[in-house]
């Protein structure tokens, strides 16, 4: 057999073997893309972070009424009265719910007293640029939680700001 025929056969085997490998790799990548492995929002988990004197035990954001459900625990040095809470994307004190707003539709119209180490679940409407956020399930919302409270030992008012990153459900 001539040397050129052996080289041609070798080149054809090379192209065939690597061609099949490239086709299989393309099929695997297409399947992974179809499953949503390459979408960054699939890897985002809901996080709620406050400064040291508060912790967010759990958080969820519901797209139906743009409500964040936050279970907040306090660890200040004294008992506190939570007077207002708000959720918006600009870290401002607008659209706060408190005693005057009947806790955003909740039945308790008084300030909420939290003892040291106690936790409470707040239902807060989230706003974006001054209006109620319109979000679909699976979309990500990044905003701030503003919490106003008064220390019962000093009677001084305080405001604490936390961050909320949530995928709406």
Backbone as CSV, one residue per row, in Angstrom:
resi,resn,N_x,N_y,N_z,CA_x,CA_y,CA_z,C_x,C_y,C_z
1,UNK,0.844,-1.161,0.000,0.000,0.000,0.000,0.902,1.241,0.000
2,UNK,0.617,2.208,-0.860,1.463,3.404,-0.925,1.356,4.247,0.356
3,UNK,2.380,5.010,0.622,2.460,5.830,1.837,1.377,6.906,1.861
4,UNK,1.006,7.436,0.726,-0.028,8.471,0.693,-1.385,7.911,1.084
5,UNK,-1.658,6.655,0.755,-2.920,6.020,1.139,-2.976,5.828,2.646
6,UNK,-1.826,5.462,3.268,-1.794,5.281,4.726,-2.010,6.614,5.435
7,UNK,-1.442,7.684,4.892,-1.627,9.008,5.480,-3.088,9.467,5.346
8,UNK,-3.700,9.191,4.238,-5.091,9.573,4.020,-6.008,8.805,4.960
9,UNK,-5.721,7.512,5.146,-6.540,6.702,6.058,-6.378,7.205,7.489
10,UNK,-5.182,7.541,7.866,-4.913,8.056,9.212,-5.635,9.386,9.432
11,UNK,-5.602,10.256,8.445,-6.277,11.551,8.562,-7.785,11.374,8.655
12,UNK,-8.335,10.439,7.879,-9.773,10.184,7.916,-10.193,9.626,9.272
13,UNK,-9.409,8.695,9.835,-9.714,8.157,11.170,-9.635,9.255,12.232
14,UNK,-8.650,10.131,12.109,-8.487,11.252,13.036,-9.711,12.157,13.000
15,UNK,-10.145,12.554,11.796,-11.301,13.433,11.654,-12.585,12.765,12.139
16,UNK,-12.748,11.496,11.863,-13.946,10.776,12.285,-14.018,10.672,13.810
17,UNK,-12.921,10.288,14.429,-12.896,10.126,15.891,-13.160,11.459,16.588
18,UNK,-12.442,12.491,16.209,-12.635,13.790,16.849,-13.965,14.433,16.459
19,UNK,-14.450,14.142,15.278,-15.767,14.645,14.863,-16.870,14.106,15.751
20,UNK,-16.836,12.793,16.018,-17.837,12.204,16.923,-17.716,12.797,18.328
21,UNK,-16.505,12.998,18.792,-16.299,13.571,20.132,-16.864,14.993,20.206
22,UNK,-16.660,15.768,19.154,-17.177,17.143,19.132,-18.700,17.140,19.067
23,UNK,-19.293,16.228,18.307,-20.753,16.128,18.225,-21.337,15.758,19.585
24,UNK,-20.737,14.777,20.264,-21.227,14.364,21.596,-21.087,15.509,22.588
25,UNK,-19.968,16.209,22.551,-19.767,17.358,23.445,-20.810,18.439,23.170
26,UNK,-21.128,18.696,21.913,-22.165,19.675,21.566,-23.532,19.263,22.084
27,UNK,-23.865,17.978,21.982,-25.152,17.489,22.490,-25.227,17.644,24.004
28,UNK,-24.164,17.323,24.700,-24.138,17.464,26.165,-24.290,18.926,26.565
29,UNK,-23.580,19.823,25.901,-23.696,21.253,26.209,-25.100,21.779,25.914
30,UNK,-25.715,21.332,24.822,-27.080,21.757,24.507,-28.060,21.257,25.568
31,UNK,-27.865,20.031,26.044,-28.743,19.492,27.091,-28.577,20.268,28.389
32,UNK,-27.346,20.586,28.760,-27.113,21.365,29.978,-27.709,22.765,29.857
33,UNK,-27.593,23.371,28.706,-28.179,24.692,28.488,-29.704,24.627,28.588
34,UNK,-30.308,23.583,28.015,-31.763,23.425,28.070,-32.256,23.190,29.491
35,UNK,-31.434,22.561,30.319,-31.804,22.327,31.723,-31.616,23.561,32.594
36,UNK,-31.001,24.618,32.065,-30.842,25.858,32.819,-29.613,25.898,33.701
37,UNK,-28.640,25.035,33.420,-27.432,25.007,34.248,-26.616,26.284,34.087
38,UNK,-26.695,26.924,32.937,-25.883,28.103,32.680,-26.592,29.414,32.994
39,UNK,-27.775,29.384,33.617,-28.466,30.615,33.991,-28.059,31.003,35.409
40,UNK,-27.492,32.168,35.598,-27.002,32.569,36.919,-28.098,32.656,37.971
41,UNK,-29.320,33.007,37.581,-30.381,33.150,38.579,-30.730,31.825,39.227
42,UNK,-30.373,30.732,38.609,-30.630,29.426,39.206,-29.783,29.172,40.445
43,UNK,-28.680,29.890,40.570,-27.770,29.675,41.686,-27.963,30.676,42.819
44,UNK,-28.869,31.629,42.651,-29.082,32.656,43.663,-30.003,32.105,44.749
45,UNK,-29.548,32.205,45.973,-30.410,31.825,47.090,-30.842,33.094,47.818
46,UNK,-31.948,33.010,48.503,-32.458,34.165,49.224,-31.559,34.451,50.422
47,UNK,-31.108,35.695,50.512,-30.291,36.108,51.645,-30.858,37.382,52.247
48,UNK,-30.804,37.436,53.538,-31.256,38.597,54.294,-30.196,38.829,55.374
49,UNK,-29.550,39.987,55.328,-28.438,40.248,56.232,-28.663,41.562,56.956
50,UNK,-28.568,41.509,58.280,-28.654,42.694,59.130,-27.329,42.882,59.856
51,UNK,-27.103,44.070,60.444,-25.931,44.254,61.293,-25.989,43.343,62.515
52,UNK,-24.953,43.370,63.307,-24.764,42.442,64.409,-25.894,42.296,65.408
53,UNK,-26.663,43.357,65.672,-27.683,43.256,66.718,-28.978,42.594,66.248
54,UNK,-29.071,42.286,64.960,-30.241,41.601,64.412,-29.774,40.487,63.494
55,UNK,-30.581,39.456,63.379,-30.300,38.417,62.396,-31.595,38.028,61.717
56,UNK,-31.462,37.673,60.478,-32.617,37.262,59.690,-32.611,35.727,59.671
57,UNK,-33.550,35.130,60.375,-33.595,33.675,60.471,-34.059,33.077,59.150
58,UNK,-35.076,33.666,58.546,-35.544,33.195,57.246,-36.161,34.360,56.490
59,UNK,-36.182,34.224,55.167,-36.753,35.268,54.325,-37.324,34.634,53.068
60,UNK,-38.395,35.221,52.574,-39.013,34.782,51.318,-39.685,35.985,50.677
61,UNK,-39.770,35.965,49.360,-40.439,37.029,48.618,-41.473,36.387,47.707
62,UNK,-42.706,36.859,47.821,-43.800,36.307,47.027,-44.191,37.294,45.944
63,UNK,-44.275,36.789,44.719,-44.548,37.660,43.578,-46.013,38.078,43.494
64,UNK,-46.917,37.334,44.103,-48.347,37.624,43.977,-48.669,39.017,44.504
65,UNK,-48.179,39.350,45.684,-48.465,40.662,46.261,-47.188,41.423,46.650
66,UNK,-46.044,41.000,46.113,-44.746,41.645,46.370,-44.450,41.740,47.855
67,UNK,-44.763,40.696,48.589,-44.582,40.690,50.028,-43.358,39.880,50.425
68,UNK,-42.518,40.492,51.234,-41.387,39.784,51.828,-41.817,39.289,53.204
69,UNK,-41.554,38.037,53.481,-41.835,37.452,54.790,-40.484,37.256,55.462
70,UNK,-40.254,38.008,56.540,-38.959,38.030,57.208,-39.109,37.609,58.658
71,UNK,-38.362,36.609,59.061,-38.319,36.215,60.467,-37.038,36.800,61.043
72,UNK,-37.186,37.849,61.850,-36.057,38.619,62.362,-35.885,38.346,63.853
73,UNK,-34.643,38.119,64.255,-34.310,37.913,65.667,-33.468,39.094,66.139
74,UNK,-33.755,39.565,67.344,-32.999,40.701,67.870,-32.047,40.229,68.957
75,UNK,-30.870,40.868,68.990,-29.860,40.540,69.985,-29.223,41.811,70.531
76,UNK,-30.045,42.849,70.686,-29.531,44.076,71.280,-29.348,43.865,72.778
77,UNK,-28.846,44.867,73.468,-28.567,44.702,74.895,-29.788,44.948,75.776
78,UNK,-30.924,45.283,75.153,-32.140,45.484,75.935,-33.350,45.084,75.102
79,UNK,-34.482,45.021,75.752,-35.728,44.773,75.026,-36.031,45.984,74.150
80,UNK,-36.745,45.743,73.049,-37.021,46.828,72.105,-38.485,46.814,71.693
81,UNK,-38.936,47.953,71.187,-40.224,48.076,70.515,-39.943,48.371,69.047
82,UNK,-40.369,47.489,68.172,-40.238,47.741,66.742,-41.397,48.643,66.350
83,UNK,-41.071,49.807,65.813,-42.103,50.792,65.508,-42.448,50.856,64.029
84,UNK,-41.541,50.438,63.138,-41.821,50.456,61.704,-40.816,49.583,60.976
85,UNK,-41.223,49.105,59.807,-40.333,48.302,58.964,-40.699,48.583,57.518
86,UNK,-39.706,48.566,56.642,-39.952,48.826,55.231,-38.994,48.059,54.350
87,UNK,-39.380,47.881,53.102,-38.571,47.169,52.122,-38.587,47.986,50.837
88,UNK,-37.400,48.463,50.418,-37.317,49.201,49.165,-35.930,49.043,48.569
89,UNK,-35.747,49.504,47.361,-34.463,49.306,46.683,-33.507,50.485,46.840
90,UNK,-33.865,51.487,47.643,-33.030,52.682,47.743,-32.533,52.973,49.152
91,UNK,-32.756,52.078,50.101,-32.315,52.251,51.487,-32.820,53.568,52.076
92,UNK,-34.080,53.897,51.806,-34.686,55.097,52.364,-35.792,54.689,53.326
93,UNK,-36.284,55.646,54.083,-37.330,55.372,55.059,-38.727,55.602,54.492
94,UNK,-38.859,55.596,53.176,-40.183,55.737,52.572,-40.884,54.389,52.547
95,UNK,-42.204,54.430,52.481,-43.035,53.237,52.423,-42.823,52.313,53.614
96,UNK,-42.651,52.908,54.780,-42.489,52.124,56.005,-43.869,51.742,56.520
97,UNK,-43.970,50.573,57.089,-45.206,50.134,57.734,-44.966,50.156,59.230
98,UNK,-45.910,50.684,59.946,-45.754,50.761,61.388,-47.092,50.862,62.072
99,UNK,-47.097,51.452,63.234,-48.321,51.513,64.016,-49.410,52.287,63.305
100,UNK,-49.051,53.335,62.571,-50.066,54.120,61.872,-50.632,53.363,60.674
101,UNK,-49.828,52.463,60.102,-50.259,51.716,58.921,-50.806,50.337,59.275
102,UNK,-50.997,50.069,60.542,-51.546,48.792,60.985,-50.677,47.621,60.516
103,UNK,-49.368,47.779,60.559,-48.399,46.741,60.221,-48.671,46.105,58.872
104,UNK,-48.855,46.894,57.871,-49.013,46.426,56.486,-50.147,45.426,56.353
105,UNK,-51.209,45.643,57.043,-52.345,44.745,56.925,-52.422,43.708,58.024
106,UNK,-51.437,43.639,58.888,-51.495,42.682,59.997,-52.488,43.173,61.040
107,UNK,-52.899,42.300,61.924,-53.935,42.656,62.893,-53.379,43.454,64.073
108,UNK,-52.075,43.436,64.292,-51.487,44.120,65.440,-51.224,45.576,65.079
109,UNK,-51.886,46.501,65.771,-51.699,47.916,65.450,-50.796,48.620,66.456
110,UNK,-50.219,47.899,67.393,-49.303,48.491,68.360,-47.874,48.153,67.972
111,UNK,-46.922,48.876,68.578,-45.518,48.547,68.366,-45.270,47.138,68.889
112,UNK,-44.390,46.432,68.235,-44.113,45.040,68.604,-42.946,45.015,69.571
113,UNK,-43.186,44.472,70.752,-42.137,44.357,71.762,-41.385,43.053,71.540
114,UNK,-40.064,43.170,71.455,-39.212,41.991,71.300,-38.221,41.948,72.449
115,UNK,-38.237,40.857,73.175,-37.265,40.688,74.256,-35.929,40.260,73.657
116,UNK,-34.896,40.276,74.466,-33.566,39.897,73.993,-33.605,38.445,73.519
117,UNK,-33.188,38.221,72.288,-33.170,36.878,71.713,-34.475,36.448,71.068
118,UNK,-35.513,37.263,71.160,-36.808,36.903,70.576,-36.791,37.121,69.071
119,UNK,-37.680,36.433,68.380,-37.819,36.649,66.944,-39.282,36.896,66.611
120,UNK,-39.485,37.555,65.472,-40.835,37.907,65.040,-40.868,37.823,63.516
121,UNK,-41.990,37.379,62.967,-42.155,37.297,61.525,-42.918,38.521,61.024
122,UNK,-42.265,39.275,60.156,-42.847,40.482,59.566,-43.279,40.184,58.135
123,UNK,-44.407,40.755,57.736,-44.901,40.696,56.361,-44.813,42.107,55.813
124,UNK,-43.900,42.328,54.873,-43.587,43.676,54.406,-43.729,43.756,52.895
125,UNK,-44.433,44.761,52.410,-44.523,45.005,50.970,-43.223,45.641,50.498
126,UNK,-42.698,45.152,49.379,-41.442,45.675,48.846,-41.716,46.666,47.716
127,UNK,-40.944,47.739,47.708,-41.105,48.810,46.742,-39.840,48.975,45.920
128,UNK,-40.032,49.459,44.694,-38.912,49.776,43.831,-39.189,51.117,43.174
129,UNK,-38.309,52.067,43.395,-38.446,53.429,42.854,-39.789,54.058,43.214
130,UNK,-40.246,53.847,44.435,-41.448,54.499,44.940,-42.752,53.780,44.690
131,UNK,-42.756,52.725,43.902,-44.004,51.995,43.676,-43.805,50.523,44.015
132,UNK,-44.918,49.868,44.300,-44.885,48.459,44.659,-44.193,47.670,43.550
133,UNK,-43.248,46.832,43.932,-42.463,46.103,42.942,-43.356,45.109,42.197
134,UNK,-43.157,45.044,40.895,-43.868,44.074,40.061,-42.841,43.033,39.639
135,UNK,-42.968,41.831,40.191,-41.951,40.806,39.975,-42.622,39.480,39.656
136,UNK,-42.030,38.759,38.741,-42.539,37.443,38.355,-41.802,36.357,39.118
137,UNK,-42.408,35.193,39.284,-41.705,34.086,39.947,-40.397,33.769,39.227
138,UNK,-39.350,33.593,40.010,-38.034,33.301,39.457,-37.161,34.517,39.267
139,UNK,-37.754,35.716,39.251,-36.956,36.930,39.117,-36.306,37.273,40.454
140,UNK,-35.217,38.007,40.365,-34.445,38.347,41.560,-34.718,39.794,41.948
141,UNK,-34.932,40.006,43.242,-35.131,41.346,43.792,-33.976,41.634,44.743
142,UNK,-33.376,42.782,44.580,-32.323,43.227,45.496,-32.778,44.531,46.122
143,UNK,-32.850,44.539,47.445,-33.315,45.733,48.124,-32.800,45.807,49.546
144,UNK,-33.395,46.706,50.297,-32.981,46.966,51.669,-34.178,46.831,52.598
145,UNK,-33.912,46.362,53.782,-34.912,46.294,54.843,-34.544,47.353,55.866
146,UNK,-35.436,48.289,56.085,-35.230,49.349,57.071,-36.105,49.029,58.281
147,UNK,-35.504,48.983,59.447,-36.227,48.631,60.672,-36.034,49.733,61.703
148,UNK,-37.137,50.325,62.156,-37.100,51.344,63.210,-37.496,50.679,64.518
149,UNK,-36.739,50.988,65.562,-37.071,50.449,66.878,-36.653,51.426,67.955
150,UNK,-37.241,51.244,69.117,-36.904,52.051,70.286,-36.417,51.130,71.386
151,UNK,-35.266,51.457,71.933,-34.734,50.683,73.053,-35.558,50.978,74.298
152,UNK,-36.029,49.946,74.978,-36.853,50.163,76.171,-36.027,50.607,77.374
153,UNK,-34.715,50.376,77.350,-33.900,50.815,78.484,-33.506,52.281,78.367
154,UNK,-33.368,52.806,77.157,-32.948,54.203,76.983,-34.035,55.088,76.382
155,UNK,-35.058,54.492,75.775,-36.118,55.195,75.054,-35.595,55.998,73.864
156,UNK,-34.426,55.637,73.343,-33.886,56.279,72.151,-34.333,55.511,70.913
157,UNK,-34.768,56.228,69.882,-35.134,55.541,68.633,-33.882,55.196,67.816
158,UNK,-33.957,54.107,67.098,-32.853,53.646,66.252,-33.422,53.198,64.906
159,UNK,-32.581,53.266,63.893,-32.908,52.701,62.587,-31.762,51.806,62.166
160,UNK,-32.096,50.607,61.741,-31.076,49.666,61.273,-31.464,49.257,59.852
161,UNK,-30.442,49.098,59.017,-30.658,48.764,57.609,-30.009,47.429,57.290
162,UNK,-30.778,46.563,56.642,-30.269,45.277,56.206,-30.464,45.131,54.705
163,UNK,-29.866,44.113,54.133,-30.020,43.867,52.702,-30.857,42.617,52.476
164,UNK,-31.561,42.621,51.366,-32.392,41.482,50.986,-32.148,41.181,49.521
165,UNK,-31.722,39.967,49.242,-31.604,39.466,47.880,-32.473,38.221,47.839
166,UNK,-33.515,38.263,47.020,-34.473,37.163,47.028,-34.943,36.835,45.627
167,UNK,-35.130,35.547,45.384,-35.762,35.097,44.156,-37.241,34.918,44.457
168,UNK,-38.065,35.597,43.708,-39.512,35.572,43.973,-40.082,34.183,43.691
169,UNK,-41.048,33.822,44.511,-41.724,32.551,44.295,-43.210,32.789,44.139
